[in-house]
Amino acid sequence: MRYCVHSPKRLRNKARRFVRCEIVETEDFGLTRGVKSALGLTQVLLAAMVWVFAMTAGLQAGGPVETSIFAVQGVDVDVTSTDAAAAKNQALLDVQVKAFFQLVGRLGTPELVAELQAKLKPEDITPYLRSLSIEQESSAPGRYIGKFTVRFLPEPMHKLFAAYGIKLPSRQGDPILVLPVWRGKEANQLWEDNIWRKAWLELRGEQGLVPLIVPLGDLEDTEAIDAEAALLKDPIKIEAIRRRYGAPTLLLAQAQLAEGGGIHMFIEGETEFGKVSYNKIVTAEDGNPETAAMNGVQTFQNLLFKAYTDNAAKVAAEEAARRANERQEIAVSVPFSSPTEWNSIRSRILAAPNVMGVDVSSLSFEGAVVRLVFRSGLESLQENMERVGLRLSQYGENWVIQPL
């Protein structure tokens, strides 16, 4: 199976069809400067997966940007056991459980997390696992500390969420590159360590329904664009950094300190599903600007997710409406006992809503095979048949119409 790892210069654009919309929330914005047990084969397979992906990650200069919604990065484990090897083996099991519930919380609800924690055992989670890779690790006698990226199988996860009434979009949105500019008192900062850049990095938005990618800040990035060029929206430099990461669109995310330990954030740009203009002052209960910054980026991500899912639902509804008006045909068997009964059934079929025609393919003393021409989909056709006293049922690969 394949998994999605995006690196600078390697991320392919994928065309999507979206309804246009805008994300607009405004407040005044001042422009100041300024992740050995008894499990046998399972354990061996886990170890093999970890080794392969650890080797692969080492070949990715600059570090990979993982964008699958079923991947969880930065999952920490700290395990003690009889020796370091036993501790690591236990960590390989613990990390997938921890990542699984993080993923359920991210894509589902806190209530679903609590329900599944009470219901599932660690061995119930293993079948959902796709792979593990090591981000960082260290060991000592009887102890193992590691940070992992954990990937889960898309189809089983879709089925799991669907079983609990959560329908996930069939596809992610296109990745968006985010340039976080901190407007400090002394200078504007794009690549330097600050609470605004830290908030975006700790969001780990790459795995969201709409992947949010923060540039690495390596030498090539810093040479491509600086804070002032970003604020001036220099078209050549903006395009250079966007093309380096292969993201179809880019958001400029500015922030500065606000009164009371808050953060004033202003995010603007174009996305595949519309224009973004987000202008907000956010605060935290503890009065800490760092907490406020984290709250702000999380709130913005949630808003972006909602815009994406709303558009996806709208497109799906439009597609369903378009298909409902398309001409459709199916072969149907119509058993009867006499010509009179045949004529009666045929009349009722033609009287059903959205039935356009009944073309007879074969006719005998015991029944007929017809081509039923209709609009609005099979489920709707079955409902319409019931309205005229007929039942349209499927037996194996064959459709049959009979009186109720």
C-alpha positions in Angstrom: 0.0 0.0 0.0 1.1 3.5 -0.6 1.3 6.4 1.8 1.6 10.1 1.2 4.8 11.8 2.1 5.3 15.3 0.6 8.7 17.0 0.5 9.7 20.3 -0.9 9.7 20.2 -4.7 7.8 16.9 -4.7 4.3 17.7 -3.8 2.0 17.2 -6.8 -1.0 19.4 -7.4 -4.3 17.6 -7.7 -7.2 19.2 -9.4 -10.3 19.5 -7.4 -13.8 20.9 -8.2 -15.1 23.3 -5.6 -17.8 25.8 -5.1 -16.4 29.3 -4.4 -16.7 30.7 -1.0 -15.1 33.2 1.4 -13.8 32.9 4.9 -14.2 36.4 6.3 -14.0 37.3 10.0 -12.8 40.8 10.7 -11.7 43.1 13.5 -9.5 46.1 13.2 -5.9 45.2 12.7 -3.2 47.8 13.6 -0.2 47.6 11.3 2.6 48.2 13.9 6.1 46.9 13.3 7.7 45.9 15.1 5.4 9.0 18.5 10.5 -8.3 23.3 6.8 -8.9 24.0 4.8 -12.1 23.7 3.1 -11.0 20.5 5.5 -12.9 18.2 4.8 -12.2 14.5 3.0 -8.9 15.2 6.0 -7.6 17.0 8.4 -8.7 14.2 6.2 -7.0 11.6 6.1 -3.8 13.7 9.8 -3.7 14.0 10.2 -4.3 10.3 7.9 -1.4 9.5 9.7 0.9 11.9 13.1 0.0 10.4 12.0 0.5 6.8 10.5 3.9 7.4 13.3 5.1 9.6 15.7 4.3 6.8 13.4 6.1 4.3 13.1 9.1 6.4 16.8 9.4 6.6 17.0 9.8 2.9 14.6 12.8 2.9 16.8 15.8 3.1 15.3 18.6 5.1 12.6 16.3 6.6 9.4 15.0 5.1 6.1 16.8 5.2 3.5 14.1 6.0 0.0 15.2 4.8 -2.2 12.1 5.1 -5.2 12.7 7.4 -4.7 9.2 8.8 -1.1 9.9 9.9 -0.2 11.2 13.3 3.2 12.8 13.8 5.1 13.6 16.9 3.7 10.8 19.1 5.8 10.6 22.2 6.4 7.4 24.3 8.5 6.9 27.4 8.6 3.2 28.6 10.5 1.4 31.3 11.0 -2.3 31.4 13.5 -5.0 32.3 16.0 -3.8 29.6 16.1 -1.3 26.8 15.0 -3.8 24.1 11.9 -4.9 26.1 11.1 -1.2 26.7 11.3 -0.4 23.0 9.1 -3.4 22.0 6.5 -2.2 24.5 6.8 1.3 23.1 6.0 0.0 19.6 2.7 -1.2 21.0 1.9 1.8 23.2 2.6 4.3 20.5 0.0 3.0 18.1 -2.7 3.0 20.8 -1.8 6.6 21.7 -1.8 7.7 18.1 -5.1 5.9 17.4 -6.9 7.8 20.0 -5.3 11.1 19.0 -6.5 10.5 15.5 -10.0 9.6 16.7 -10.1 12.8 18.7 -8.9 14.9 15.7 -11.3 13.5 13.2 -14.2 12.5 15.5 -15.4 13.7 18.9 -14.3 13.5 22.5 -17.3 11.3 23.2 -16.2 8.8 20.5 -12.7 8.7 22.0 -14.2 7.9 25.5 -16.5 5.2 24.0 -13.7 3.5 22.0 -11.3 3.7 24.9 -13.8 1.7 27.0 -14.5 -0.8 24.1 -11.2 -1.5 22.3 -8.1 -3.4 23.5 -4.6 -2.8 22.1 -4.9 -5.9 19.9 -8.2 -4.5 18.4 -6.2 -1.4 17.2 -3.4 -3.2 15.5 -5.4 -4.2 12.4 -5.9 -0.5 11.6 -2.1 0.2 11.6 -0.4 0.9 8.3 3.2 1.8 9.4 5.4 3.4 12.0 8.4 5.5 11.6 10.8 6.9 14.1 11.3 10.6 14.4 13.6 10.6 17.4 14.7 8.0 19.9 17.0 7.4 22.8 17.5 4.5 25.3 19.0 3.8 28.6 19.2 0.6 30.8 15.6 -0.5 31.2 14.2 2.6 29.4 13.2 3.7 25.9 12.1 7.2 24.9 10.9 7.8 21.3 8.9 10.1 19.0 7.0 8.4 16.1 4.9 9.1 13.1 2.1 6.5 13.0 0.0 5.9 9.9 -3.3 4.1 9.8 -5.1 2.3 6.9 -7.6 4.7 5.2 -10.4 2.3 4.3 -10.7 0.6 7.7 -10.6 4.0 9.4 -13.3 5.3 7.0 -15.5 2.3 7.9 -14.8 2.8 11.7 -15.9 6.4 11.6 -18.9 5.6 9.4 -20.1 3.0 11.9 -20.4 5.8 14.5 -22.1 8.2 12.1 -19.1 10.3 11.1 -18.7 10.6 7.4 -15.2 11.8 6.4 -14.6 13.5 3.1 -13.4 11.1 0.4 -10.5 13.3 -0.4 -8.3 15.9 1.4 -8.1 19.5 0.3 -5.1 20.7 -1.5 -2.2 21.7 0.8 -1.9 25.3 1.8 1.5 26.9 2.5 1.4 29.2 5.6 3.9 32.0 6.1 3.6 33.0 9.8 4.9 36.6 10.2 5.3 37.8 13.8 5.1 41.6 14.1 7.4 42.2 17.1 8.2 45.4 18.8 11.8 45.5 17.4 11.3 43.8 14.0 9.1 41.6 11.9 10.0 37.9 12.1 9.3 35.1 9.7 12.0 32.5 10.4 13.1 33.4 13.9 11.8 31.5 17.0 8.7 33.2 18.3 5.4 32.3 19.8 3.5 32.7 16.5 5.7 30.4 14.5 5.8 28.0 17.4 2.0 27.8 17.5 1.8 26.9 13.8 4.6 24.3 14.1 3.0 22.7 17.1 -0.4 22.6 15.3 1.0 19.9 13.0 -1.6 20.9 10.5 0.0 18.9 7.7 -2.3 15.9 8.5 -5.6 17.9 8.5 -8.5 17.7 6.2 -6.9 20.7 4.6 -3.1 20.3 5.1 -1.4 23.4 6.4 2.3 23.4 5.7 4.7 25.6 7.5 8.1 26.0 5.7 11.1 24.4 7.3 13.0 27.6 7.6 16.2 26.1 6.2 18.8 28.0 4.2 17.0 27.8 0.9 13.8 29.1 2.6 15.5 32.0 4.2 17.2 32.9 0.9 13.9 32.7 -1.0 11.9 35.2 1.1 12.2 37.3 4.3 9.6 38.9 6.6 9.5 42.2 4.7 9.1 40.6 1.3 6.3 38.5 2.7 4.5 41.5 4.1 4.9 43.4 0.9 3.6 40.3 -1.0 6.5 40.4 -3.3 5.1 38.3 -6.2 8.4 36.8 -7.3 9.5 35.7 -3.8 6.0 34.5 -2.8 5.9 32.4 -5.9 9.4 31.0 -5.3 8.6 29.7 -1.8 5.2 28.4 -2.9 6.8 26.5 -5.8 9.5 25.1 -3.5 6.8 23.3 -1.5 4.5 22.6 -4.4 1.5 23.9 -2.6 -1.2 25.3 -4.9 -2.0 28.2 -2.6 -0.5 30.3 0.1 -1.7 32.1 3.2 0.1 35.1 4.8 -0.5 34.8 8.6 0.4 37.9 10.6 0.1 38.3 14.3 1.1 40.8 17.1 0.6 41.2 20.8 -2.8 42.6 21.9 -3.9 44.1 25.2 -4.4 41.7 28.1 -2.0 39.1 26.9 -4.0 38.4 23.7 -2.9 37.9 20.1 -4.1 40.0 17.2 -4.1 37.7 14.1 -4.7 38.5 10.5 -4.6 35.8 7.9 -5.3 36.4 4.2 -4.9 34.6 0.9 -6.6 32.5 -1.7 -7.5 28.8 -1.3 -9.0 26.2 -3.6 -12.4 26.9 -2.2 -12.3 30.7 -1.9 -10.8 33.8 -0.5 -9.6 33.9 3.2 -9.6 37.2 5.2 -9.5 36.4 8.9 -8.9 39.2 11.4 -9.3 38.3 15.1 -8.1 39.1 18.5 -7.8 35.9 20.6 -7.1 35.6 24.3 -6.4 32.8 26.8 -7.8 32.2 30.2 -4.3 32.2 31.7 -3.5 35.5 30.1 -0.5 33.9 28.3 0.2 35.1 24.7 1.7 31.7 23.9 -1.6 30.0 24.8 -3.6 32.6 23.0 -1.5 32.0 19.8 -2.1 28.3 20.0 -5.8 28.9 20.6 -5.9 31.2 17.6 -4.3 28.9 15.1 -6.5 25.9 16.3 -9.6 28.0 15.9 -8.6 29.1 12.4 -7.9 25.5 11.4 -11.3 24.4 12.6 -12.9 27.2 10.6 -10.9 26.1 7.5 -12.0 22.5 8.0 -15.7 23.6 8.2 -15.4 25.6 5.0 -13.8 22.6 3.3 -16.5 20.1 4.5 -19.3 22.6 3.7 -18.0 23.0 0.1 -17.4 19.2 -0.3 -21.0 18.6 0.8 -22.3 21.3 -1.6 -20.4 19.8 -4.5 -21.7 16.3 -3.6 -25.3 17.6 -3.4 -24.9 19.3 -6.8 -23.4 16.1 -8.3 -26.3 14.0 -6.8 -28.8 16.5 -8.3 -27.1 16.3 -11.7 -27.2 12.5 -11.6 -30.8 12.5 -10.5 -31.8 14.2 -13.8 -29.7 11.8 -16.0 -31.5 9.2 -18.0 -30.9 5.7 -16.5 -31.9 2.2 -17.6 -32.0 -1.2 -15.9 -33.2 -4.7 -17.1 -36.2 -5.8 -15.0 -38.1 -9.1 -14.9 -41.9 -8.8 -14.6 -43.6 -12.2 -13.7 -47.4 -12.4 -14.4 -50.1 -15.0 -14.7 -52.3 -13.6 -17.5 -52.2 -10.9 -20.2 -54.7 -8.9 -18.0 -52.3 -8.8 -15.1 -49.4 -7.9 -17.5 -51.3 -4.9 -18.8 -52.2 -3.8 -15.3 -48.6 -4.0 -14.1 -47.3 -2.2 -17.1 -49.8 0.6 -16.7 -48.8 1.1 -13.1 -45.1 1.1 -14.0 -45.7 3.9 -16.5 -47.7 5.8 -13.9 -44.8 5.8 -11.4 -43.1 9.2 -11.0 -39.9 9.7 -13.0 -40.5 6.6 -15.2 -39.9 7.6 -18.8 -40.6 4.3 -20.6 -40.9 0.5 -20.6 -39.2 -1.2 -23.5 -40.1 -4.9 -23.8 -37.1 -7.1 -24.5 -38.9 -10.5 -24.3 -42.4 -11.6 -23.6 -43.9 -15.0 -22.7 -47.0 -16.5 -21.0 -45.3 -16.4 -17.6 -43.6 -13.0 -17.7 -41.6 -10.3 -19.5 -38.1 -8.8 -19.4 -38.2 -5.1 -20.0 -35.7 -2.2 -20.1 -37.0 0.3 -17.5 -36.0 3.9 -18.4 -36.1 6.4 -15.5 -34.6 9.3 -13.7 -33.7 10.1 -10.0 -31.8 7.0 -8.9 -32.6 3.4 -7.9 -33.6 4.2 -4.3 -36.0 6.8 -5.5 -37.3 4.5 -8.2 -38.1 1.8 -5.5 -40.0 4.4 -3.5 -41.9 5.5 -6.5 -42.9 1.9 -7.4 -44.3 1.5 -3.9 -46.5 4.5 -4.5 -48.3 2.7 -7.4 -48.5 -0.7 -5.5 -45.4 -2.4 -6.9 -42.2 -3.7 -5.4 -38.9 -3.3 -7.1 -36.5 -5.8 -5.6 -33.0 -7.2 -6.4 -32.3 -10.9 -6.3 -28.6 -11.5 -6.9 -27.8 -9.5 -10.0 -31.5 -9.4 -11.3 -34.2 -6.8 -10.6 -37.8 -7.9 -10.4 -41.1 -6.0 -10.2 -44.1 -7.6 -8.5 -47.3 -6.3 -7.0 -47.2 -5.5 -3.3 
